[in-house]
Amino acid sequence: MGLFSKKSSAKEDRTRFFFATDLHSSEACFRKLLSTPKVHDLHTVICGGDCTGKMLIPLVERGAEPGAYLVEWAGESVVAQTEEDIARHEKEIRYAGLYPVRVSEAEAAELSSDETKLKALFLERMLAVVGDWTALAEERLGGNGTKFVMTPGNDDEFEVDEVIKASTFVDAAENRITRIGPHEMLSVGWSNHTPWNTPRECTEEELEARIDALAEQIEDMDTAIFNIHVPPYGTGLDDAPELDADLKPVQGGNVMKPVGSTAVRDAILKHQPMLALHGHIHESRGIQKLGRTICINPGSVYGEGILQGVIVELGMDEVRYSLTTG
């Protein structure tokens, strides 16, 4: 028996929260996420794994035109002539989940030829944005009693954890048990191996051990939440385009296959928490049941600036949910 009774169905015993994941540094999606407590009348927000972006976009100052920058991205090549125009392009790049950086022609050439400097600059900008996000979360939500939880995913560098932990407002939940109302939640941002060799990958055996070590700390599994970035194998929440030997989608991405984790599936079936929250596979938005456990992947279309998420309402013996797009 856990610490909380499962008999009451009173309104005050219900816990409402919003969960979204795989924002990949989309400023548009993150700002929308911060608006969800007011829009949906809830007091907890969970920002799932893969919060960082994938690419730097250089704005190259033209030597012959000081103050004018060449901007090449999204299939376009334009010269921004004014500070207002430059700032507009930077905002569009940030909102799409990419990192704009102003450089001279000489700096652009140096970065193209020096992978170490390029990686260092990329990490610097990545961590700066994560820090900006945690500060913005505190600014927008810190004074109204909202709980804001943030966890990394397999794409996120380990330095990201330290930035999240440095916040005095954000709950850095990775690899620990935190509480969402009366519900205990474990969080694991790691995944099984992918073709992309991302920072947080491991064998299925190692992933199972990570989950089990946290599950042992949960007092009431009947009301617990598993926040595990990679979805369980073969549930339809993990269907991704099949890739050929060159890592290109077979038949233009029309052939799908399950790529989730067998360890996650086994752990859910073994422990049977009330709810399991996932992400990782952007295309596989949906809800499935494994035994008694409701498993949710809200999906992600961050590149379009659209926030996909799920509103969850938990009683001590009931899960209600509604997928959202906005």
Sine and cosine of phi, psi and omega as CSV:
sin_phi,cos_phi,sin_psi,cos_psi,sin_omega,cos_omega
0.00,0.00,0.74,-0.67,0.01,-1.00
-0.99,0.13,-0.18,-0.98,-0.06,-1.00
-0.99,0.16,-0.24,0.97,-0.12,-0.99
-0.86,-0.52,0.67,-0.74,0.02,-1.00
-0.94,0.35,0.58,-0.81,0.05,-1.00
-0.98,-0.21,0.12,0.99,-0.11,-0.99
-1.00,0.05,-0.50,0.87,-0.10,-1.00
-0.98,0.20,0.66,-0.75,0.08,-1.00
-0.87,-0.49,0.27,0.96,-0.01,-1.00
-0.88,0.48,0.46,-0.89,-0.07,-1.00
-0.84,0.54,-0.62,0.78,-0.06,-1.00
-0.93,0.37,-0.26,0.97,0.01,-1.00
-1.00,-0.01,0.02,1.00,-0.01,-1.00
-0.99,-0.13,0.59,-0.81,-0.04,-1.00
-0.89,-0.46,0.85,-0.53,0.00,-1.00
-0.93,-0.36,0.73,-0.68,0.07,-1.00
-0.53,-0.85,0.27,-0.96,0.05,-1.00
-0.91,-0.41,0.73,-0.68,0.02,-1.00
-0.83,-0.56,0.78,-0.62,0.14,-0.99
-0.65,-0.76,0.40,-0.91,-0.09,-1.00
-0.51,-0.86,0.19,-0.98,0.05,-1.00
0.83,0.56,0.76,0.64,0.05,-1.00
-0.98,0.20,-0.37,0.93,0.10,-0.99
0.71,0.71,0.74,0.67,0.12,-0.99
0.94,0.35,0.24,0.97,0.06,-1.00
-0.94,0.34,0.94,-0.35,0.01,-1.00
-0.89,0.46,-0.60,0.80,0.01,-1.00
-0.87,0.49,-0.73,0.68,-0.03,-1.00
-0.92,0.39,-0.63,0.77,-0.05,-1.00
-0.92,0.39,-0.67,0.75,0.02,-1.00
-0.91,0.42,-0.60,0.80,0.09,-1.00
-0.90,0.43,-0.62,0.78,0.02,-1.00
-0.87,0.50,-0.65,0.76,-0.02,-1.00
-0.93,0.36,-0.30,0.95,0.01,-1.00
-1.00,0.04,-0.17,0.99,-0.12,-0.99
-0.91,0.42,-0.54,0.84,0.03,-1.00
-0.87,0.50,-0.66,0.75,0.00,-1.00
-0.96,0.28,-0.68,0.73,-0.07,-1.00
-0.92,0.39,-0.64,0.77,-0.13,-0.99
-0.94,-0.35,0.12,0.99,0.06,-1.00
0.83,0.56,0.90,0.43,0.03,-1.00
-0.61,-0.79,0.20,-0.98,-0.13,-0.99
-0.83,-0.56,0.14,0.99,0.04,-1.00
-0.65,-0.76,0.69,-0.72,0.06,-1.00
-0.79,-0.61,0.74,-0.67,0.05,-1.00
-0.89,-0.45,0.88,-0.47,0.07,-1.00
-0.99,-0.16,0.96,-0.28,-0.09,-1.00
-0.97,0.24,-0.11,-0.99,-0.18,-0.98
-0.93,0.37,0.17,-0.99,-0.09,-1.00
0.89,0.46,0.88,0.47,0.00,-1.00
-1.00,0.00,-0.18,0.98,-0.09,-1.00
-0.98,-0.21,0.32,-0.95,-0.05,-1.00
-1.00,0.04,0.00,-1.00,-0.15,-0.99
-0.89,-0.46,-0.12,0.99,-0.16,-0.99
-0.41,-0.91,0.62,-0.78,0.21,-0.98
-1.00,0.05,0.64,-0.77,0.10,-0.99
-0.88,-0.47,0.95,-0.30,-0.03,-1.00
-0.97,0.25,0.67,-0.74,0.22,-0.98
-0.96,-0.27,0.95,-0.32,-0.19,-0.98
-0.99,-0.13,0.88,-0.48,0.02,-1.00
-0.94,0.35,0.78,-0.63,-0.05,-1.00
-0.98,0.18,0.82,-0.57,-0.04,-1.00
-0.85,0.53,-0.60,0.80,-0.03,-1.00
-0.99,0.17,-0.22,0.98,-0.03,-1.00
-0.70,-0.72,0.98,0.22,0.00,-1.00
-0.82,0.58,0.72,-0.70,-0.02,-1.00
1.00,-0.02,-0.17,0.99,0.07,-1.00
-0.97,-0.24,0.67,-0.74,-0.09,-1.00
-0.83,-0.56,0.70,-0.71,0.11,-0.99
-0.99,0.11,0.83,-0.56,-0.02,-1.00
-0.88,-0.48,0.88,-0.48,0.00,-1.00
-0.82,-0.57,0.94,-0.35,0.08,-1.00
-0.20,-0.98,0.31,-0.95,0.00,-1.00
0.81,0.59,0.57,0.82,0.06,-1.00
0.98,0.22,0.14,0.99,-0.01,-1.00
-0.86,-0.50,0.43,-0.90,0.07,-1.00
-0.71,-0.71,0.93,-0.37,-0.04,-1.00
-0.73,-0.69,0.36,-0.93,0.10,-0.99
-0.94,-0.33,0.89,-0.46,0.04,-1.00
-1.00,0.03,0.84,-0.54,-0.16,-0.99
-0.99,-0.14,-0.49,0.87,-0.09,-1.00
-0.89,-0.45,0.34,-0.94,0.01,-1.00
-0.87,0.49,-0.60,0.80,0.03,-1.00
-0.89,0.45,-0.68,0.74,0.00,-1.00
-0.93,0.37,-0.65,0.76,0.01,-1.00
-0.89,0.46,-0.73,0.69,-0.01,-1.00
-0.89,0.46,-0.58,0.81,0.02,-1.00
-0.90,0.43,-0.68,0.73,0.03,-1.00
-0.90,0.43,-0.65,0.76,0.02,-1.00
-0.88,0.48,-0.66,0.75,0.02,-1.00
-0.89,0.45,-0.70,0.71,0.01,-1.00
-0.88,0.48,-0.63,0.78,0.01,-1.00
-0.91,0.40,-0.71,0.71,0.02,-1.00
-0.89,0.45,-0.65,0.76,-0.03,-1.00
-0.92,0.39,-0.40,0.92,0.04,-1.00
-1.00,0.07,-0.05,1.00,0.05,-1.00
1.00,-0.05,0.34,0.94,0.00,-1.00
-0.89,-0.46,0.18,-0.98,-0.09,-1.00
-0.91,-0.41,0.95,-0.31,0.05,-1.00
-0.97,0.23,0.59,-0.81,0.06,-1.00
-0.57,-0.82,0.78,-0.63,0.03,-1.00
-1.00,0.06,0.78,-0.62,-0.01,-1.00
-0.63,-0.78,0.37,-0.93,0.14,-0.99
-0.99,0.16,0.17,-0.99,0.04,-1.00
-0.89,0.46,-0.62,0.78,0.01,-1.00
-0.92,0.40,-0.66,0.75,0.02,-1.00
-0.91,0.41,-0.61,0.79,0.03,-1.00
-0.89,0.45,-0.67,0.74,0.02,-1.00
-0.91,0.42,-0.64,0.77,-0.01,-1.00
-0.91,0.41,-0.68,0.73,0.01,-1.00
-0.91,0.42,-0.56,0.83,0.01,-1.00
-0.92,0.40,-0.46,0.89,-0.08,-1.00
-0.97,-0.24,-0.15,0.99,-0.06,-1.00
-0.83,-0.56,0.99,-0.11,-0.07,-1.00
-0.90,0.44,-0.55,0.83,0.00,-1.00
-0.90,0.44,-0.71,0.71,0.03,-1.00
-0.92,0.40,-0.60,0.80,0.02,-1.00
-0.90,0.44,-0.71,0.70,0.00,-1.00
-0.90,0.43,-0.63,0.78,0.00,-1.00
-0.90,0.43,-0.67,0.74,0.02,-1.00
-0.92,0.40,-0.66,0.75,0.02,-1.00
-0.87,0.50,-0.72,0.69,0.00,-1.00
-0.90,0.44,-0.65,0.76,0.01,-1.00
-0.86,0.51,-0.75,0.67,0.00,-1.00
-0.92,0.39,-0.62,0.78,0.02,-1.00
-0.86,0.50,-0.76,0.65,-0.04,-1.00
-0.93,0.36,-0.55,0.83,0.04,-1.00
-0.89,0.46,-0.66,0.75,0.00,-1.00
-0.93,0.37,-0.66,0.75,0.05,-1.00
-0.87,0.50,-0.67,0.74,0.06,-1.00
-0.89,0.45,-0.65,0.76,0.06,-1.00
-0.88,0.48,-0.64,0.77,-0.02,-1.00
-0.91,0.42,-0.71,0.71,-0.01,-1.00
-0.91,0.41,-0.58,0.81,0.04,-1.00
-0.92,0.38,-0.65,0.76,0.01,-1.00
-0.92,0.39,-0.61,0.79,0.04,-1.00
-0.87,0.49,-0.68,0.73,0.02,-1.00
-0.92,0.38,-0.65,0.76,0.00,-1.00
-0.89,0.46,-0.68,0.73,-0.08,-1.00
-0.99,0.13,-0.55,0.83,-0.18,-0.98
-0.89,-0.46,-0.23,0.97,-0.16,-0.99
-0.91,0.42,-0.41,0.91,-0.08,-1.00
-0.99,-0.15,0.07,1.00,-0.07,-1.00
-0.87,-0.49,0.28,0.96,0.08,-1.00
0.99,0.16,0.16,0.99,0.00,-1.00
-0.98,0.21,0.67,-0.74,0.13,-0.99
-1.00,-0.06,0.77,-0.64,-0.01,-1.00
-0.84,-0.54,0.89,-0.45,-0.03,-1.00
-0.95,-0.30,0.68,-0.74,-0.01,-1.00
-0.67,-0.74,0.76,-0.65,0.00,-1.00
-0.74,-0.67,0.50,-0.87,0.06,-1.00
-0.99,0.12,0.16,-0.99,0.10,-1.00
-0.78,-0.63,-0.12,-0.99,-0.10,-1.00
-0.90,0.43,-0.45,0.89,0.01,-1.00
-0.98,0.22,-0.28,0.96,-0.14,-0.99
-1.00,0.06,0.74,-0.67,0.04,-1.00
-0.91,0.42,0.42,-0.91,-0.07,-1.00
-0.92,0.39,-0.43,0.90,0.03,-1.00
-0.89,0.46,-0.39,0.92,0.01,-1.00
-0.87,0.49,-0.60,0.80,-0.02,-1.00
-0.85,0.53,-0.66,0.75,-0.06,-1.00
-0.92,0.38,-0.58,0.81,0.04,-1.00
-0.92,0.40,-0.69,0.73,0.02,-1.00
-0.90,0.44,-0.69,0.72,-0.01,-1.00
-0.91,0.42,-0.45,0.89,-0.03,-1.00
-0.94,0.35,-0.33,0.95,0.02,-1.00
-0.95,0.30,0.70,-0.72,0.06,-1.00
-1.00,0.07,-0.09,1.00,-0.03,-1.00
-0.95,-0.30,-0.72,0.70,-0.09,-1.00
-0.96,0.30,0.69,-0.73,0.09,-1.00
-1.00,0.08,0.95,-0.31,0.03,-1.00
-0.99,0.11,0.99,-0.11,-0.23,-0.97
-1.00,-0.04,-0.11,0.99,-0.09,-1.00
-0.84,0.54,0.72,-0.70,0.08,-1.00
0.86,0.51,0.59,0.81,0.07,-1.00
-0.42,-0.91,0.13,-0.99,0.07,-1.00
-0.98,-0.18,0.81,-0.59,0.11,-0.99
-0.82,-0.57,0.17,-0.99,-0.04,-1.00
-0.92,-0.40,0.73,-0.69,0.15,-0.99
-0.93,-0.36,0.99,-0.11,-0.21,-0.98
0.88,0.47,-0.74,-0.67,0.03,-1.00
-1.00,0.10,0.00,1.00,-0.10,-1.00
-1.00,-0.05,0.77,-0.64,0.08,-1.00
-0.98,0.19,0.67,-0.74,0.01,-1.00
-0.75,-0.66,0.80,-0.59,0.14,-0.99
-0.99,-0.13,0.51,-0.86,-0.04,-1.00
-0.73,-0.68,0.79,-0.62,0.03,-1.00
-0.71,-0.71,0.89,-0.45,-0.03,-1.00
-1.00,-0.03,-0.08,1.00,-0.05,-1.00
-0.97,0.23,0.33,-0.95,0.07,-1.00
-0.74,-0.68,0.24,-0.97,0.23,-0.97
-0.93,0.38,0.14,-0.99,-0.11,-0.99
-0.90,0.43,0.62,-0.79,0.05,-1.00
-0.85,-0.52,0.19,-0.98,0.07,-1.00
-0.95,0.31,-0.12,0.99,-0.18,-0.98
-0.98,-0.18,-0.08,1.00,0.05,-1.00
0.81,0.58,0.82,0.58,-0.03,-1.00
-0.98,0.18,0.24,-0.97,-0.14,-0.99
-0.87,0.50,-0.60,0.80,-0.11,-0.99
-0.92,-0.39,0.96,0.26,0.07,-1.00
-0.83,-0.56,0.50,-0.86,0.02,-1.00
-0.38,-0.92,0.08,-1.00,0.04,-1.00
-0.95,0.32,0.29,-0.96,0.05,-1.00
-0.88,0.48,-0.60,0.80,0.00,-1.00
-0.90,0.44,-0.68,0.73,0.01,-1.00
-0.92,0.40,-0.63,0.78,0.00,-1.00
-0.91,0.41,-0.66,0.75,0.04,-1.00
-0.87,0.49,-0.65,0.76,-0.01,-1.00
-0.91,0.41,-0.62,0.78,0.03,-1.00
-0.89,0.46,-0.70,0.71,-0.01,-1.00
-0.92,0.39,-0.72,0.69,-0.04,-1.00
-0.89,0.46,-0.61,0.79,-0.01,-1.00
-0.89,0.46,-0.59,0.81,0.05,-1.00
-0.98,0.20,-0.63,0.77,-0.02,-1.00
-0.86,0.51,-0.54,0.84,0.02,-1.00
-0.89,0.46,-0.37,0.93,-0.03,-1.00
-1.00,0.05,-0.17,0.99,-0.04,-1.00
-0.98,0.18,0.76,-0.64,-0.05,-1.00
-0.99,0.11,-0.59,0.81,-0.05,-1.00
-0.77,-0.64,1.00,-0.01,-0.06,-1.00
-0.92,0.39,-0.45,0.90,-0.03,-1.00
-0.88,0.47,-0.45,0.89,-0.03,-1.00
-0.91,-0.42,0.24,0.97,-0.12,-0.99
-1.00,0.10,0.31,-0.95,0.06,-1.00
-0.86,-0.51,0.73,-0.69,0.15,-0.99
-0.97,-0.24,0.90,-0.43,0.10,-0.99
-0.98,-0.22,1.00,0.00,-0.09,-1.00
-0.86,-0.52,0.86,-0.51,-0.17,-0.99
-0.84,0.54,-0.75,0.66,-0.04,-1.00
-0.99,0.15,0.69,-0.73,-0.01,-1.00
-0.98,0.18,0.30,-0.95,0.03,-1.00
-0.93,0.36,0.60,-0.80,-0.06,-1.00
-0.89,0.45,0.65,-0.76,0.18,-0.98
0.94,0.34,0.45,0.90,-0.03,-1.00
-0.96,-0.28,-0.04,1.00,-0.12,-0.99
1.00,0.10,-0.20,0.98,0.09,-1.00
-1.00,0.03,-0.01,1.00,-0.11,-0.99
-0.76,-0.64,0.37,0.93,-0.01,-1.00
-0.99,0.12,0.86,-0.50,0.00,-1.00
-0.79,-0.62,0.34,-0.94,0.03,-1.00
-0.85,0.52,0.73,-0.68,0.07,-1.00
-0.94,0.34,0.65,-0.76,-0.06,-1.00
-0.95,-0.32,0.52,-0.85,0.08,-1.00
-1.00,0.02,-0.15,-0.99,-0.06,-1.00
-0.89,0.46,-0.40,0.92,0.02,-1.00
-1.00,-0.08,0.22,0.98,0.00,-1.00
0.88,0.48,0.55,0.83,0.09,-1.00
-0.95,-0.33,0.59,-0.81,-0.03,-1.00
-0.87,0.50,0.72,-0.69,0.04,-1.00
-0.94,0.35,0.74,-0.67,0.02,-1.00
0.78,0.63,0.71,0.70,0.08,-1.00
0.92,0.39,0.38,0.92,0.02,-1.00
1.00,0.00,0.17,0.98,-0.03,-1.00
-1.00,0.07,-0.23,0.97,0.01,-1.00
-0.98,-0.18,0.88,-0.47,-0.06,-1.00
-0.94,-0.33,0.45,-0.89,0.05,-1.00
-0.50,-0.87,0.45,-0.89,0.03,-1.00
-0.96,0.27,0.72,-0.70,-0.03,-1.00
-0.75,-0.66,0.21,0.98,-0.01,-1.00
-0.96,0.29,-0.22,-0.98,-0.12,-0.99
-0.97,-0.26,0.78,-0.62,0.11,-0.99
-0.94,0.34,-0.52,0.85,0.03,-1.00
-0.91,0.42,-0.64,0.76,0.03,-1.00
-0.91,0.40,-0.69,0.73,0.04,-1.00
-0.86,0.51,-0.74,0.68,-0.02,-1.00
-0.89,0.45,-0.64,0.77,-0.03,-1.00
-0.91,0.41,-0.64,0.76,0.01,-1.00
-0.91,0.41,-0.69,0.72,0.00,-1.00
-0.92,0.39,-0.53,0.85,-0.01,-1.00
-0.97,0.25,-0.70,0.71,-0.12,-0.99
-1.00,-0.08,-0.45,0.89,0.04,-1.00
0.77,0.64,0.87,0.49,0.13,-0.99
-0.92,0.38,0.19,-0.98,0.03,-1.00
-0.92,0.40,-0.64,0.77,-0.16,-0.99
-0.58,-0.81,0.58,-0.81,0.11,-0.99
-0.76,-0.65,0.80,-0.60,-0.02,-1.00
-0.95,-0.31,0.74,-0.67,-0.07,-1.00
-0.68,-0.73,0.07,-1.00,0.07,-1.00
-0.38,-0.93,-0.80,-0.61,0.18,-0.98
0.97,0.26,-0.79,0.62,0.01,-1.00
-0.97,-0.22,0.98,-0.20,-0.15,-0.99
-0.89,0.45,-0.56,0.83,-0.12,-0.99
-0.97,0.23,-0.28,0.96,-0.20,-0.98
-0.97,-0.24,0.80,0.60,0.08,-1.00
-0.90,0.44,0.78,-0.63,0.01,-1.00
0.20,-0.98,-0.03,-1.00,-0.02,-1.00
-0.70,-0.71,0.75,-0.66,0.02,-1.00
-0.68,-0.73,0.25,-0.97,0.02,-1.00
-0.86,-0.51,0.75,-0.66,0.13,-0.99
-0.89,-0.45,0.96,-0.27,-0.13,-0.99
0.89,0.45,-0.82,-0.57,0.03,-1.00
-1.00,-0.01,-0.11,0.99,-0.14,-0.99
-1.00,0.05,0.80,-0.60,0.13,-0.99
-0.99,0.13,0.85,-0.53,-0.01,-1.00
-0.93,-0.36,0.77,-0.64,-0.09,-1.00
-0.78,-0.63,0.75,-0.66,0.21,-0.98
-0.84,-0.54,0.96,-0.29,-0.06,-1.00
-0.96,0.28,-0.14,0.99,0.00,-1.00
0.97,0.23,0.04,-1.00,0.02,-1.00
-0.39,-0.92,0.74,-0.68,0.17,-0.99
-0.76,-0.66,0.74,0.68,-0.12,-0.99
-0.83,0.56,-0.54,0.84,-0.06,-1.00
-0.90,0.44,-0.34,0.94,0.04,-1.00
-1.00,-0.10,0.04,1.00,-0.02,-1.00
0.96,0.29,0.29,0.96,0.00,-1.00
-0.98,-0.18,0.79,-0.62,0.01,-1.00
-1.00,-0.05,0.90,-0.44,0.17,-0.99
-0.98,-0.19,0.68,-0.74,-0.02,-1.00
-0.36,-0.93,-0.17,-0.99,0.04,-1.00
-0.59,-0.81,0.72,-0.70,0.16,-0.99
-1.00,-0.03,0.82,-0.58,-0.01,-1.00
-0.88,-0.48,0.68,-0.73,0.11,-0.99
-0.82,-0.58,0.86,-0.50,-0.06,-1.00
-0.93,-0.37,0.77,-0.64,0.31,-0.95
-0.99,-0.12,-0.14,-0.99,0.02,-1.00
-0.99,0.15,-0.16,0.99,0.04,-1.00
-0.59,-0.81,0.38,0.92,-0.07,-1.00
-0.49,-0.87,0.62,-0.79,0.08,-1.00
-0.87,-0.50,0.83,-0.55,0.15,-0.99
-0.90,-0.44,0.55,-0.83,-0.09,-1.00
-0.45,-0.89,0.44,-0.90,0.04,-1.00
-0.51,-0.86,0.91,-0.42,0.06,-1.00
-0.94,0.34,0.63,-0.77,-0.03,-1.00
-0.78,-0.62,0.41,-0.91,0.10,-1.00
-0.64,-0.77,0.77,-0.64,0.00,-1.00
-0.27,-0.96,0.00,0.00,0.00,0.00
